[in-house]
Amino acid sequence: MMTDPAFPIKNEVQRLVDVQIDTLRKPSSITSSELDEYRSRSERISALYEQLDLIVRKRFNARSQTAARNQSRFEGDRPPLPAVSVERRPVS
């Protein structure tokens, strides 16, 4: 979904992961500059995952608050449940 703020972050993570995989698949040894770029991408991927985590947590909290408000709103519409007494018999 294009209006999802997580959408461009997910796309960037996927692109960076693809580059990481391509770097590791190289038949030759990795140069020191390639290793620096690899580390930089790895740090960027971690930062993007932190952003995604914040977005998901905010959504979860918002949905939880909405559900709690809806539940408390509807509880006033229901009559209270009758008290139920349970007769206990001794076990033989």
PDB file of N, CA, C and O in Angstrom:
ATOM      1  N   MET A   1       0.853  -1.168   0.000  1.00  0.00           N
ATOM      2  CA  MET A   1       0.000   0.000   0.000  1.00  0.00           C
ATOM      3  C   MET A   1       0.902   1.235   0.000  1.00  0.00           C
ATOM      4  O   MET A   1       1.796   1.354   0.839  1.00  0.00           O
ATOM      5  N   MET A   2       0.673   2.134  -0.921  1.00  0.00           N
ATOM      6  CA  MET A   2       1.544   3.291  -1.087  1.00  0.00           C
ATOM      7  C   MET A   2       1.418   4.298   0.052  1.00  0.00           C
ATOM      8  O   MET A   2       2.375   5.025   0.322  1.00  0.00           O
ATOM      9  N   THR A   3       0.291   4.366   0.717  1.00  0.00           N
ATOM     10  CA  THR A   3       0.138   5.334   1.803  1.00  0.00           C
ATOM     11  C   THR A   3       0.736   4.816   3.106  1.00  0.00           C
ATOM     12  O   THR A   3       0.812   5.552   4.090  1.00  0.00           O
ATOM     13  N   ASP A   4       1.152   3.586   3.120  1.00  0.00           N
ATOM     14  CA  ASP A   4       1.759   2.981   4.304  1.00  0.00           C
ATOM     15  C   ASP A   4       3.150   3.570   4.490  1.00  0.00           C
ATOM     16  O   ASP A   4       3.987   3.447   3.595  1.00  0.00           O
ATOM     17  N   PRO A   5       3.427   4.216   5.644  1.00  0.00           N
ATOM     18  CA  PRO A   5       4.754   4.807   5.840  1.00  0.00           C
ATOM     19  C   PRO A   5       5.862   3.753   5.891  1.00  0.00           C
ATOM     20  O   PRO A   5       7.034   4.079   5.703  1.00  0.00           O
ATOM     21  N   ALA A   6       5.505   2.512   6.139  1.00  0.00           N
ATOM     22  CA  ALA A   6       6.507   1.451   6.180  1.00  0.00           C
ATOM     23  C   ALA A   6       6.906   0.975   4.781  1.00  0.00           C
ATOM     24  O   ALA A   6       7.954   0.351   4.617  1.00  0.00           O
ATOM     25  N   PHE A   7       6.082   1.265   3.777  1.00  0.00           N
ATOM     26  CA  PHE A   7       6.317   0.756   2.422  1.00  0.00           C
ATOM     27  C   PHE A   7       7.680   1.165   1.860  1.00  0.00           C
ATOM     28  O   PHE A   7       8.425   0.290   1.418  1.00  0.00           O
ATOM     29  N   PRO A   8       8.042   2.455   1.856  1.00  0.00           N
ATOM     30  CA  PRO A   8       9.351   2.813   1.297  1.00  0.00           C
ATOM     31  C   PRO A   8      10.510   2.263   2.133  1.00  0.00           C
ATOM     32  O   PRO A   8      11.578   1.971   1.595  1.00  0.00           O
ATOM     33  N   ILE A   9      10.305   2.125   3.422  1.00  0.00           N
ATOM     34  CA  ILE A   9      11.358   1.576   4.281  1.00  0.00           C
ATOM     35  C   ILE A   9      11.587   0.111   3.929  1.00  0.00           C
ATOM     36  O   ILE A   9      12.728  -0.338   3.812  1.00  0.00           O
ATOM     37  N   LYS A  10      10.494  -0.628   3.761  1.00  0.00           N
ATOM     38  CA  LYS A  10      10.614  -2.043   3.391  1.00  0.00           C
ATOM     39  C   LYS A  10      11.321  -2.197   2.042  1.00  0.00           C
ATOM     40  O   LYS A  10      12.147  -3.093   1.864  1.00  0.00           O
ATOM     41  N   ASN A  11      10.991  -1.317   1.096  1.00  0.00           N
ATOM     42  CA  ASN A  11      11.638  -1.374  -0.220  1.00  0.00           C
ATOM     43  C   ASN A  11      13.132  -1.101  -0.113  1.00  0.00           C
ATOM     44  O   ASN A  11      13.937  -1.778  -0.751  1.00  0.00           O
ATOM     45  N   GLU A  12      13.501  -0.112   0.690  1.00  0.00           N
ATOM     46  CA  GLU A  12      14.924   0.196   0.850  1.00  0.00           C
ATOM     47  C   GLU A  12      15.659  -0.957   1.524  1.00  0.00           C
ATOM     48  O   GLU A  12      16.772  -1.301   1.128  1.00  0.00           O
ATOM     49  N   VAL A  13      15.042  -1.553   2.540  1.00  0.00           N
ATOM     50  CA  VAL A  13      15.661  -2.710   3.199  1.00  0.00           C
ATOM     51  C   VAL A  13      15.880  -3.821   2.174  1.00  0.00           C
ATOM     52  O   VAL A  13      16.958  -4.414   2.125  1.00  0.00           O
ATOM     53  N   GLN A  14      14.890  -4.100   1.376  1.00  0.00           N
ATOM     54  CA  GLN A  14      15.017  -5.173   0.377  1.00  0.00           C
ATOM     55  C   GLN A  14      16.140  -4.875  -0.606  1.00  0.00           C
ATOM     56  O   GLN A  14      16.919  -5.761  -0.957  1.00  0.00           O
ATOM     57  N   ARG A  15      16.220  -3.620  -1.050  1.00  0.00           N
ATOM     58  CA  ARG A  15      17.276  -3.242  -1.985  1.00  0.00           C
ATOM     59  C   ARG A  15      18.656  -3.414  -1.350  1.00  0.00           C
ATOM     60  O   ARG A  15      19.573  -3.947  -1.975  1.00  0.00           O
ATOM     61  N   LEU A  16      18.795  -2.958  -0.105  1.00  0.00           N
ATOM     62  CA  LEU A  16      20.083  -3.069   0.585  1.00  0.00           C
ATOM     63  C   LEU A  16      20.464  -4.529   0.839  1.00  0.00           C
ATOM     64  O   LEU A  16      21.630  -4.901   0.704  1.00  0.00           O
ATOM     65  N   VAL A  17      19.491  -5.345   1.201  1.00  0.00           N
ATOM     66  CA  VAL A  17      19.766  -6.763   1.427  1.00  0.00           C
ATOM     67  C   VAL A  17      20.207  -7.431   0.120  1.00  0.00           C
ATOM     68  O   VAL A  17      21.112  -8.265   0.118  1.00  0.00           O
ATOM     69  N   ASP A  18      19.567  -7.061  -0.978  1.00  0.00           N
ATOM     70  CA  ASP A  18      19.963  -7.620  -2.272  1.00  0.00           C
ATOM     71  C   ASP A  18      21.417  -7.268  -2.598  1.00  0.00           C
ATOM     72  O   ASP A  18      22.166  -8.108  -3.097  1.00  0.00           O
ATOM     73  N   VAL A  19      21.809  -6.031  -2.315  1.00  0.00           N
ATOM     74  CA  VAL A  19      23.194  -5.617  -2.563  1.00  0.00           C
ATOM     75  C   VAL A  19      24.150  -6.392  -1.651  1.00  0.00           C
ATOM     76  O   VAL A  19      25.237  -6.791  -2.071  1.00  0.00           O
ATOM     77  N   GLN A  20      23.732  -6.599  -0.401  1.00  0.00           N
ATOM     78  CA  GLN A  20      24.572  -7.377   0.520  1.00  0.00           C
ATOM     79  C   GLN A  20      24.780  -8.792  -0.019  1.00  0.00           C
ATOM     80  O   GLN A  20      25.895  -9.313   0.002  1.00  0.00           O
ATOM     81  N   ILE A  21      23.722  -9.394  -0.490  1.00  0.00           N
ATOM     82  CA  ILE A  21      23.812 -10.761  -1.026  1.00  0.00           C
ATOM     83  C   ILE A  21      24.721 -10.791  -2.246  1.00  0.00           C
ATOM     84  O   ILE A  21      25.559 -11.683  -2.380  1.00  0.00           O
ATOM     85  N   ASP A  22      24.554  -9.806  -3.142  1.00  0.00           N
ATOM     86  CA  ASP A  22      25.401  -9.750  -4.336  1.00  0.00           C
ATOM     87  C   ASP A  22      26.873  -9.588  -3.955  1.00  0.00           C
ATOM     88  O   ASP A  22      27.753 -10.168  -4.591  1.00  0.00           O
ATOM     89  N   THR A  23      27.131  -8.802  -2.922  1.00  0.00           N
ATOM     90  CA  THR A  23      28.515  -8.598  -2.466  1.00  0.00           C
ATOM     91  C   THR A  23      29.112  -9.914  -1.987  1.00  0.00           C
ATOM     92  O   THR A  23      30.261 -10.229  -2.296  1.00  0.00           O
ATOM     93  N   LEU A  24      28.338 -10.675  -1.238  1.00  0.00           N
ATOM     94  CA  LEU A  24      28.857 -11.942  -0.707  1.00  0.00           C
ATOM     95  C   LEU A  24      28.982 -13.029  -1.778  1.00  0.00           C
ATOM     96  O   LEU A  24      29.744 -13.981  -1.615  1.00  0.00           O
ATOM     97  N   ARG A  25      28.246 -12.886  -2.851  1.00  0.00           N
ATOM     98  CA  ARG A  25      28.304 -13.887  -3.931  1.00  0.00           C
ATOM     99  C   ARG A  25      29.470 -13.661  -4.891  1.00  0.00           C
ATOM    100  O   ARG A  25      29.735 -14.487  -5.764  1.00  0.00           O
ATOM    101  N   LYS A  26      30.156 -12.545  -4.724  1.00  0.00           N
ATOM    102  CA  LYS A  26      31.274 -12.257  -5.630  1.00  0.00           C
ATOM    103  C   LYS A  26      32.295 -13.383  -5.566  1.00  0.00           C
ATOM    104  O   LYS A  26      32.645 -13.852  -4.483  1.00  0.00           O
ATOM    105  N   PRO A  27      32.772 -13.814  -6.729  1.00  0.00           N
ATOM    106  CA  PRO A  27      33.748 -14.909  -6.737  1.00  0.00           C
ATOM    107  C   PRO A  27      35.117 -14.484  -6.174  1.00  0.00           C
ATOM    108  O   PRO A  27      35.875 -15.322  -5.684  1.00  0.00           O
ATOM    109  N   SER A  28      35.422 -13.206  -6.245  1.00  0.00           N
ATOM    110  CA  SER A  28      36.716 -12.733  -5.746  1.00  0.00           C
ATOM    111  C   SER A  28      36.595 -12.236  -4.310  1.00  0.00           C
ATOM    112  O   SER A  28      35.489 -12.086  -3.791  1.00  0.00           O
ATOM    113  N   SER A  29      37.710 -11.985  -3.686  1.00  0.00           N
ATOM    114  CA  SER A  29      37.730 -11.473  -2.324  1.00  0.00           C
ATOM    115  C   SER A  29      37.171 -10.056  -2.285  1.00  0.00           C
ATOM    116  O   SER A  29      37.229  -9.317  -3.268  1.00  0.00           O
ATOM    117  N   ILE A  30      36.635  -9.703  -1.136  1.00  0.00           N
ATOM    118  CA  ILE A  30      36.077  -8.366  -0.951  1.00  0.00           C
ATOM    119  C   ILE A  30      37.211  -7.407  -0.612  1.00  0.00           C
ATOM    120  O   ILE A  30      38.054  -7.704   0.234  1.00  0.00           O
ATOM    121  N   THR A  31      37.226  -6.260  -1.276  1.00  0.00           N
ATOM    122  CA  THR A  31      38.242  -5.246  -0.981  1.00  0.00           C
ATOM    123  C   THR A  31      37.885  -4.532   0.315  1.00  0.00           C
ATOM    124  O   THR A  31      36.768  -4.666   0.816  1.00  0.00           O
ATOM    125  N   SER A  32      38.821  -3.784   0.849  1.00  0.00           N
ATOM    126  CA  SER A  32      38.558  -3.074   2.101  1.00  0.00           C
ATOM    127  C   SER A  32      37.472  -2.019   1.918  1.00  0.00           C
ATOM    128  O   SER A  32      36.677  -1.795   2.831  1.00  0.00           O
ATOM    129  N   SER A  33      37.422  -1.374   0.767  1.00  0.00           N
ATOM    130  CA  SER A  33      36.364  -0.381   0.543  1.00  0.00           C
ATOM    131  C   SER A  33      35.004  -1.064   0.411  1.00  0.00           C
ATOM    132  O   SER A  33      34.001  -0.530   0.886  1.00  0.00           O
ATOM    133  N   GLU A  34      34.952  -2.234  -0.225  1.00  0.00           N
ATOM    134  CA  GLU A  34      33.703  -2.990  -0.316  1.00  0.00           C
ATOM    135  C   GLU A  34      33.249  -3.452   1.061  1.00  0.00           C
ATOM    136  O   GLU A  34      32.053  -3.473   1.350  1.00  0.00           O
ATOM    137  N   LEU A  35      34.205  -3.823   1.910  1.00  0.00           N
ATOM    138  CA  LEU A  35      33.879  -4.235   3.259  1.00  0.00           C
ATOM    139  C   LEU A  35      33.318  -3.059   4.062  1.00  0.00           C
ATOM    140  O   LEU A  35      32.372  -3.219   4.834  1.00  0.00           O
ATOM    141  N   ASP A  36      33.909  -1.879   3.874  1.00  0.00           N
ATOM    142  CA  ASP A  36      33.385  -0.678   4.533  1.00  0.00           C
ATOM    143  C   ASP A  36      31.958  -0.378   4.076  1.00  0.00           C
ATOM    144  O   ASP A  36      31.096  -0.046   4.890  1.00  0.00           O
ATOM    145  N   GLU A  37      31.712  -0.498   2.762  1.00  0.00           N
ATOM    146  CA  GLU A  37      30.371  -0.278   2.228  1.00  0.00           C
ATOM    147  C   GLU A  37      29.397  -1.321   2.775  1.00  0.00           C
ATOM    148  O   GLU A  37      28.250  -1.002   3.090  1.00  0.00           O
ATOM    149  N   TYR A  38      29.858  -2.559   2.884  1.00  0.00           N
ATOM    150  CA  TYR A  38      29.038  -3.641   3.431  1.00  0.00           C
ATOM    151  C   TYR A  38      28.628  -3.315   4.857  1.00  0.00           C
ATOM    152  O   TYR A  38      27.460  -3.445   5.222  1.00  0.00           O
ATOM    153  N   ARG A  39      29.586  -2.897   5.652  1.00  0.00           N
ATOM    154  CA  ARG A  39      29.298  -2.538   7.050  1.00  0.00           C
ATOM    155  C   ARG A  39      28.339  -1.348   7.129  1.00  0.00           C
ATOM    156  O   ARG A  39      27.436  -1.320   7.965  1.00  0.00           O
ATOM    157  N   SER A  40      28.546  -0.386   6.265  1.00  0.00           N
ATOM    158  CA  SER A  40      27.670   0.791   6.243  1.00  0.00           C
ATOM    159  C   SER A  40      26.234   0.389   5.898  1.00  0.00           C
ATOM    160  O   SER A  40      25.287   0.851   6.533  1.00  0.00           O
ATOM    161  N   ARG A  41      26.079  -0.472   4.892  1.00  0.00           N
ATOM    162  CA  ARG A  41      24.744  -0.960   4.541  1.00  0.00           C
ATOM    163  C   ARG A  41      24.130  -1.745   5.679  1.00  0.00           C
ATOM    164  O   ARG A  41      22.931  -1.630   5.935  1.00  0.00           O
ATOM    165  N   SER A  42      24.929  -2.538   6.362  1.00  0.00           N
ATOM    166  CA  SER A  42      24.436  -3.321   7.490  1.00  0.00           C
ATOM    167  C   SER A  42      23.901  -2.404   8.589  1.00  0.00           C
ATOM    168  O   SER A  42      22.845  -2.669   9.163  1.00  0.00           O
ATOM    169  N   GLU A  43      24.629  -1.331   8.881  1.00  0.00           N
ATOM    170  CA  GLU A  43      24.167  -0.364   9.879  1.00  0.00           C
ATOM    171  C   GLU A  43      22.877   0.313   9.419  1.00  0.00           C
ATOM    172  O   GLU A  43      21.972   0.546  10.220  1.00  0.00           O
ATOM    173  N   ARG A  44      22.799   0.624   8.132  1.00  0.00           N
ATOM    174  CA  ARG A  44      21.594   1.261   7.586  1.00  0.00           C
ATOM    175  C   ARG A  44      20.402   0.309   7.685  1.00  0.00           C
ATOM    176  O   ARG A  44      19.299   0.734   8.029  1.00  0.00           O
ATOM    177  N   ILE A  45      20.611  -0.962   7.388  1.00  0.00           N
ATOM    178  CA  ILE A  45      19.536  -1.954   7.487  1.00  0.00           C
ATOM    179  C   ILE A  45      19.035  -2.032   8.930  1.00  0.00           C
ATOM    180  O   ILE A  45      17.829  -2.075   9.172  1.00  0.00           O
ATOM    181  N   SER A  46      19.959  -2.050   9.878  1.00  0.00           N
ATOM    182  CA  SER A  46      19.562  -2.095  11.293  1.00  0.00           C
ATOM    183  C   SER A  46      18.743  -0.869  11.676  1.00  0.00           C
ATOM    184  O   SER A  46      17.738  -0.984  12.378  1.00  0.00           O
ATOM    185  N   ALA A  47      19.170   0.304  11.217  1.00  0.00           N
ATOM    186  CA  ALA A  47      18.443   1.541  11.527  1.00  0.00           C
ATOM    187  C   ALA A  47      17.042   1.516  10.910  1.00  0.00           C
ATOM    188  O   ALA A  47      16.078   1.964  11.532  1.00  0.00           O
ATOM    189  N   LEU A  48      16.934   0.997   9.695  1.00  0.00           N
ATOM    190  CA  LEU A  48      15.630   0.915   9.037  1.00  0.00           C
ATOM    191  C   LEU A  48      14.708  -0.056   9.772  1.00  0.00           C
ATOM    192  O   LEU A  48      13.512   0.206   9.904  1.00  0.00           O
ATOM    193  N   TYR A  49      15.252  -1.168  10.247  1.00  0.00           N
ATOM    194  CA  TYR A  49      14.435  -2.106  11.016  1.00  0.00           C
ATOM    195  C   TYR A  49      13.952  -1.469  12.320  1.00  0.00           C
ATOM    196  O   TYR A  49      12.840  -1.745  12.768  1.00  0.00           O
ATOM    197  N   GLU A  50      14.770  -0.630  12.922  1.00  0.00           N
ATOM    198  CA  GLU A  50      14.328   0.083  14.128  1.00  0.00           C
ATOM    199  C   GLU A  50      13.153   1.005  13.797  1.00  0.00           C
ATOM    200  O   GLU A  50      12.196   1.099  14.566  1.00  0.00           O
ATOM    201  N   GLN A  51      13.232   1.688  12.644  1.00  0.00           N
ATOM    202  CA  GLN A  51      12.121   2.549  12.218  1.00  0.00           C
ATOM    203  C   GLN A  51      10.860   1.731  11.995  1.00  0.00           C
ATOM    204  O   GLN A  51       9.774   2.127  12.417  1.00  0.00           O
ATOM    205  N   LEU A  52      11.005   0.585  11.329  1.00  0.00           N
ATOM    206  CA  LEU A  52       9.845  -0.286  11.103  1.00  0.00           C
ATOM    207  C   LEU A  52       9.250  -0.751  12.423  1.00  0.00           C
ATOM    208  O   LEU A  52       8.030  -0.813  12.573  1.00  0.00           O
ATOM    209  N   ASP A  53      10.107  -1.076  13.371  1.00  0.00           N
ATOM    210  CA  ASP A  53       9.635  -1.514  14.685  1.00  0.00           C
ATOM    211  C   ASP A  53       8.817  -0.415  15.349  1.00  0.00           C
ATOM    212  O   ASP A  53       7.767  -0.690  15.930  1.00  0.00           O
ATOM    213  N   LEU A  54       9.284   0.822  15.270  1.00  0.00           N
ATOM    214  CA  LEU A  54       8.529   1.943  15.862  1.00  0.00           C
ATOM    215  C   LEU A  54       7.166   2.117  15.195  1.00  0.00           C
ATOM    216  O   LEU A  54       6.162   2.349  15.868  1.00  0.00           O
ATOM    217  N   ILE A  55       7.140   2.004  13.871  1.00  0.00           N
ATOM    218  CA  ILE A  55       5.877   2.148  13.139  1.00  0.00           C
ATOM    219  C   ILE A  55       4.896   1.068  13.574  1.00  0.00           C
ATOM    220  O   ILE A  55       3.726   1.353  13.829  1.00  0.00           O
ATOM    221  N   VAL A  56       5.373  -0.172  13.658  1.00  0.00           N
ATOM    222  CA  VAL A  56       4.494  -1.280  14.034  1.00  0.00           C
ATOM    223  C   VAL A  56       4.011  -1.121  15.469  1.00  0.00           C
ATOM    224  O   VAL A  56       2.843  -1.376  15.762  1.00  0.00           O
ATOM    225  N   ARG A  57       4.898  -0.701  16.366  1.00  0.00           N
ATOM    226  CA  ARG A  57       4.496  -0.500  17.766  1.00  0.00           C
ATOM    227  C   ARG A  57       3.439   0.594  17.893  1.00  0.00           C
ATOM    228  O   ARG A  57       2.485   0.456  18.658  1.00  0.00           O
ATOM    229  N   LYS A  58       3.614   1.683  17.139  1.00  0.00           N
ATOM    230  CA  LYS A  58       2.624   2.773  17.184  1.00  0.00           C
ATOM    231  C   LYS A  58       1.268   2.281  16.683  1.00  0.00           C
ATOM    232  O   LYS A  58       0.230   2.598  17.264  1.00  0.00           O
ATOM    233  N   ARG A  59       1.287   1.503  15.595  1.00  0.00           N
ATOM    234  CA  ARG A  59       0.032   0.952  15.068  1.00  0.00           C
ATOM    235  C   ARG A  59      -0.632   0.039  16.095  1.00  0.00           C
ATOM    236  O   ARG A  59      -1.837   0.127  16.334  1.00  0.00           O
ATOM    237  N   PHE A  60       0.160  -0.828  16.692  1.00  0.00           N
ATOM    238  CA  PHE A  60      -0.380  -1.767  17.667  1.00  0.00           C
ATOM    239  C   PHE A  60      -0.989  -1.016  18.845  1.00  0.00           C
ATOM    240  O   PHE A  60      -2.094  -1.331  19.286  1.00  0.00           O
ATOM    241  N   ASN A  61      -0.264  -0.023  19.350  1.00  0.00           N
ATOM    242  CA  ASN A  61      -0.778   0.758  20.478  1.00  0.00           C
ATOM    243  C   ASN A  61      -2.052   1.500  20.105  1.00  0.00           C
ATOM    244  O   ASN A  61      -2.990   1.551  20.901  1.00  0.00           O
ATOM    245  N   ALA A  62      -2.102   2.076  18.909  1.00  0.00           N
ATOM    246  CA  ALA A  62      -3.294   2.790  18.472  1.00  0.00           C
ATOM    247  C   ALA A  62      -4.479   1.836  18.354  1.00  0.00           C
ATOM    248  O   ALA A  62      -5.589   2.163  18.775  1.00  0.00           O
ATOM    249  N   ARG A  63      -4.245   0.663  17.786  1.00  0.00           N
ATOM    250  CA  ARG A  63      -5.333  -0.318  17.650  1.00  0.00           C
ATOM    251  C   ARG A  63      -5.788  -0.825  19.008  1.00  0.00           C
ATOM    252  O   ARG A  63      -6.981  -1.033  19.229  1.00  0.00           O
ATOM    253  N   SER A  64      -4.843  -1.025  19.918  1.00  0.00           N
ATOM    254  CA  SER A  64      -5.195  -1.489  21.265  1.00  0.00           C
ATOM    255  C   SER A  64      -6.041  -0.456  21.989  1.00  0.00           C
ATOM    256  O   SER A  64      -7.018  -0.798  22.655  1.00  0.00           O
ATOM    257  N   GLN A  65      -5.658   0.820  21.854  1.00  0.00           N
ATOM    258  CA  GLN A  65      -6.424   1.888  22.499  1.00  0.00           C
ATOM    259  C   GLN A  65      -7.816   1.997  21.901  1.00  0.00           C
ATOM    260  O   GLN A  65      -8.790   2.201  22.625  1.00  0.00           O
ATOM    261  N   THR A  66      -7.917   1.861  20.583  1.00  0.00           N
ATOM    262  CA  THR A  66      -9.225   1.915  19.928  1.00  0.00           C
ATOM    263  C   THR A  66     -10.097   0.756  20.397  1.00  0.00           C
ATOM    264  O   THR A  66     -11.277   0.940  20.694  1.00  0.00           O
ATOM    265  N   ALA A  67      -9.513  -0.434  20.464  1.00  0.00           N
ATOM    266  CA  ALA A  67     -10.274  -1.603  20.909  1.00  0.00           C
ATOM    267  C   ALA A  67     -10.734  -1.425  22.351  1.00  0.00           C
ATOM    268  O   ALA A  67     -11.859  -1.787  22.695  1.00  0.00           O
ATOM    269  N   ALA A  68      -9.873  -0.872  23.190  1.00  0.00           N
ATOM    270  CA  ALA A  68     -10.243  -0.665  24.598  1.00  0.00           C
ATOM    271  C   ALA A  68     -11.378   0.354  24.707  1.00  0.00           C
ATOM    272  O   ALA A  68     -12.303   0.174  25.500  1.00  0.00           O
ATOM    273  N   ARG A  69     -11.306   1.425  23.909  1.00  0.00           N
ATOM    274  CA  ARG A  69     -12.386   2.431  23.925  1.00  0.00           C
ATOM    275  C   ARG A  69     -13.692   1.817  23.450  1.00  0.00           C
ATOM    276  O   ARG A  69     -14.745   2.043  24.047  1.00  0.00           O
ATOM    277  N   ASN A  70     -13.624   1.042  22.375  1.00  0.00           N
ATOM    278  CA  ASN A  70     -14.837   0.404  21.848  1.00  0.00           C
ATOM    279  C   ASN A  70     -15.413  -0.583  22.844  1.00  0.00           C
ATOM    280  O   ASN A  70     -16.630  -0.658  23.010  1.00  0.00           O
ATOM    281  N   GLN A  71     -14.564  -1.332  23.500  1.00  0.00           N
ATOM    282  CA  GLN A  71     -15.037  -2.316  24.464  1.00  0.00           C
ATOM    283  C   GLN A  71     -15.723  -1.617  25.626  1.00  0.00           C
ATOM    284  O   GLN A  71     -16.802  -2.039  26.040  1.00  0.00           O
ATOM    285  N   SER A  72     -15.132  -0.569  26.156  1.00  0.00           N
ATOM    286  CA  SER A  72     -15.739   0.116  27.300  1.00  0.00           C
ATOM    287  C   SER A  72     -17.032   0.820  26.880  1.00  0.00           C
ATOM    288  O   SER A  72     -17.960   0.938  27.680  1.00  0.00           O
ATOM    289  N   ARG A  73     -17.097   1.278  25.650  1.00  0.00           N
ATOM    290  CA  ARG A  73     -18.306   1.937  25.166  1.00  0.00           C
ATOM    291  C   ARG A  73     -19.461   0.941  25.074  1.00  0.00           C
ATOM    292  O   ARG A  73     -20.595   1.270  25.422  1.00  0.00           O
ATOM    293  N   PHE A  74     -19.172  -0.283  24.604  1.00  0.00           N
ATOM    294  CA  PHE A  74     -20.226  -1.273  24.432  1.00  0.00           C
ATOM    295  C   PHE A  74     -20.588  -1.985  25.728  1.00  0.00           C
ATOM    296  O   PHE A  74     -21.690  -2.518  25.855  1.00  0.00           O
ATOM    297  N   GLU A  75     -19.683  -1.999  26.676  1.00  0.00           N
ATOM    298  CA  GLU A  75     -19.993  -2.670  27.937  1.00  0.00           C
ATOM    299  C   GLU A  75     -21.157  -1.985  28.650  1.00  0.00           C
ATOM    300  O   GLU A  75     -21.921  -2.646  29.353  1.00  0.00           O
ATOM    301  N   GLY A  76     -21.302  -0.682  28.480  1.00  0.00           N
ATOM    302  CA  GLY A  76     -22.407   0.036  29.106  1.00  0.00           C
ATOM    303  C   GLY A  76     -23.744  -0.329  28.504  1.00  0.00           C
ATOM    304  O   GLY A  76     -24.777  -0.138  29.145  1.00  0.00           O
ATOM    305  N   ASP A  77     -23.754  -0.852  27.280  1.00  0.00           N
ATOM    306  CA  ASP A  77     -24.992  -1.218  26.598  1.00  0.00           C
ATOM    307  C   ASP A  77     -25.504  -2.592  27.023  1.00  0.00           C
ATOM    308  O   ASP A  77     -26.674  -2.909  26.813  1.00  0.00           O
ATOM    309  N   ARG A  78     -24.650  -3.395  27.610  1.00  0.00           N
ATOM    310  CA  ARG A  78     -25.037  -4.759  27.976  1.00  0.00           C
ATOM    311  C   ARG A  78     -25.541  -4.803  29.411  1.00  0.00           C
ATOM    312  O   ARG A  78     -25.002  -4.130  30.290  1.00  0.00           O
ATOM    313  N   PRO A  79     -26.570  -5.594  29.638  1.00  0.00           N
ATOM    314  CA  PRO A  79     -26.984  -5.775  31.041  1.00  0.00           C
ATOM    315  C   PRO A  79     -25.950  -6.642  31.745  1.00  0.00           C
ATOM    316  O   PRO A  79     -25.304  -7.476  31.110  1.00  0.00           O
ATOM    317  N   PRO A  80     -25.790  -6.457  33.025  1.00  0.00           N
ATOM    318  CA  PRO A  80     -24.810  -7.281  33.741  1.00  0.00           C
ATOM    319  C   PRO A  80     -25.218  -8.744  33.709  1.00  0.00           C
ATOM    320  O   PRO A  80     -26.404  -9.070  33.672  1.00  0.00           O
ATOM    321  N   LEU A  81     -24.233  -9.612  33.722  1.00  0.00           N
ATOM    322  CA  LEU A  81     -24.494 -11.049  33.720  1.00  0.00           C
ATOM    323  C   LEU A  81     -25.041 -11.458  35.075  1.00  0.00           C
ATOM    324  O   LEU A  81     -24.606 -10.937  36.102  1.00  0.00           O
ATOM    325  N   PRO A  82     -25.996 -12.390  35.090  1.00  0.00           N
ATOM    326  CA  PRO A  82     -26.539 -12.842  36.374  1.00  0.00           C
ATOM    327  C   PRO A  82     -25.495 -13.648  37.134  1.00  0.00           C
ATOM    328  O   PRO A  82     -24.642 -14.310  36.544  1.00  0.00           O
ATOM    329  N   ALA A  83     -25.585 -13.575  38.448  1.00  0.00           N
ATOM    330  CA  ALA A  83     -24.669 -14.361  39.276  1.00  0.00           C
ATOM    331  C   ALA A  83     -25.032 -15.829  39.139  1.00  0.00           C
ATOM    332  O   ALA A  83     -26.211 -16.184  39.115  1.00  0.00           O
ATOM    333  N   VAL A  84     -24.047 -16.660  39.053  1.00  0.00           N
ATOM    334  CA  VAL A  84     -24.270 -18.096  38.893  1.00  0.00           C
ATOM    335  C   VAL A  84     -23.674 -18.790  40.120  1.00  0.00           C
ATOM    336  O   VAL A  84     -22.510 -18.592  40.469  1.00  0.00           O
ATOM    337  N   SER A  85     -24.497 -19.595  40.749  1.00  0.00           N
ATOM    338  CA  SER A  85     -23.955 -20.370  41.865  1.00  0.00           C
ATOM    339  C   SER A  85     -23.718 -21.790  41.391  1.00  0.00           C
ATOM    340  O   SER A  85     -24.527 -22.375  40.671  1.00  0.00           O
ATOM    341  N   VAL A  86     -22.616 -22.312  41.806  1.00  0.00           N
ATOM    342  CA  VAL A  86     -22.233 -23.657  41.393  1.00  0.00           C
ATOM    343  C   VAL A  86     -22.277 -24.537  42.625  1.00  0.00           C
ATOM    344  O   VAL A  86     -21.609 -24.261  43.622  1.00  0.00           O
ATOM    345  N   GLU A  87     -23.060 -25.590  42.555  1.00  0.00           N
ATOM    346  CA  GLU A  87     -23.149 -26.514  43.662  1.00  0.00           C
ATOM    347  C   GLU A  87     -22.016 -27.527  43.550  1.00  0.00           C
ATOM    348  O   GLU A  87     -21.860 -28.195  42.528  1.00  0.00           O
ATOM    349  N   ARG A  88     -21.247 -27.625  44.594  1.00  0.00           N
ATOM    350  CA  ARG A  88     -20.119 -28.554  44.574  1.00  0.00           C
ATOM    351  C   ARG A  88     -20.489 -29.799  45.378  1.00  0.00           C
ATOM    352  O   ARG A  88     -21.007 -29.723  46.492  1.00  0.00           O
ATOM    353  N   ARG A  89     -20.211 -30.902  44.791  1.00  0.00           N
ATOM    354  CA  ARG A  89     -20.470 -32.169  45.460  1.00  0.00           C
ATOM    355  C   ARG A  89     -19.149 -32.806  45.821  1.00  0.00           C
ATOM    356  O   ARG A  89     -18.174 -32.694  45.078  1.00  0.00           O
ATOM    357  N   PRO A  90     -19.115 -33.472  46.956  1.00  0.00           N
ATOM    358  CA  PRO A  90     -17.864 -34.132  47.332  1.00  0.00           C
ATOM    359  C   PRO A  90     -17.536 -35.251  46.351  1.00  0.00           C
ATOM    360  O   PRO A  90     -18.424 -35.944  45.855  1.00  0.00           O
ATOM    361  N   VAL A  91     -16.265 -35.410  46.089  1.00  0.00           N
ATOM    362  CA  VAL A  91     -15.789 -36.464  45.196  1.00  0.00           C
ATOM    363  C   VAL A  91     -15.664 -37.754  45.986  1.00  0.00           C
ATOM    364  O   VAL A  91     -15.054 -37.772  47.055  1.00  0.00           O
ATOM    365  N   SER A  92     -16.238 -38.839  45.468  1.00  0.00           N
ATOM    366  CA  SER A  92     -16.165 -40.110  46.215  1.00  0.00           C
ATOM    367  C   SER A  92     -14.969 -40.912  45.783  1.00  0.00           C
ATOM    368  O   SER A  92     -14.742 -42.007  46.297  1.00  0.00           O
TER     369      SER A  92
END
